[in-house]
Amino acid sequence: MPASDCLVPGCPGGVEPDAPVSLCAWHAAVSAEWSTAASGITDVLPVPCRLCGSRLGVRWPSGWLCAVCEWRHGDPVDDELPPPRVDVVYYLRFEDRIKIGTTARPRQRLAAIWHDELLAFEPGDRLVERRRHESFAEERYGRTEWFRRSPALDAHVTALAAGVDDPWARYARWTSEAIARRG
């Protein structure tokens, strides 16, 4: 049973005893609708995002957006456009060595390299790769892209992989963000 009156002047509605704000149910609903129009509601998408596969979305009065790549749910993906170029620096482990390389086509590149495990990706091109090679020059095998494991290199890879269960999912997100940016 309502315990008090609504704060809105002239409203005859009562307020439920456990209401956090003294508004009747109708004014509370109007307030919630107004609030969500300004900031959206984070929720599970009706189906996974067609670009990045995420299930997390933001529901707006105008429709759904993927919370990861901001692709508008329901918009078609233009398969005629070439995929965007997304350069990455990759870290591969083979036995006790780590390879630091770069590519814009990681699936093809990594398929051509013998390795035990993909450790991490980081966004970047040859400049970033060169900086990493310089940072870990003490551990480098000659003039190759292979490095001895060290506490510093392990810490760098661990920081890149923090919170990432699957490096390929991160790469997919970067690709879908690039698609969304170009429209």
Sequence and secondary structure as in RCSB ss.txt:
>XXXX:A:sequence
MPASDCLVPGCPGGVEPDAPVSLCAWHAAVSAEWSTAASGITDVLPVPCRLCGSRLGVRWPSGWLCAVCEWRHGD
PVDDELPPPRVDVVYYLRFEDRIKIGTTARPRQRLAAIWHDELLAFEPGDRLVERRRHESFAEERYGRTEWFRRS
PALDAHVTALAAGVDDPWARYARWTSEAIARRG
>XXXX:A:secstr
   EE SSTT   EE TT SSS  HHHHHHHHHHHHHHH EEEE SS  TTT   EEEEETTEEEETTT  BTT 
   TTS      EEEEEEETTEEEEEEES HHHHHHTS  SEEEEEEE  HHHHHHHHHHTGGGB TTSSEEE  
HHHHHHHHHHHTT S HHHHHHHHHHHHHHHH 
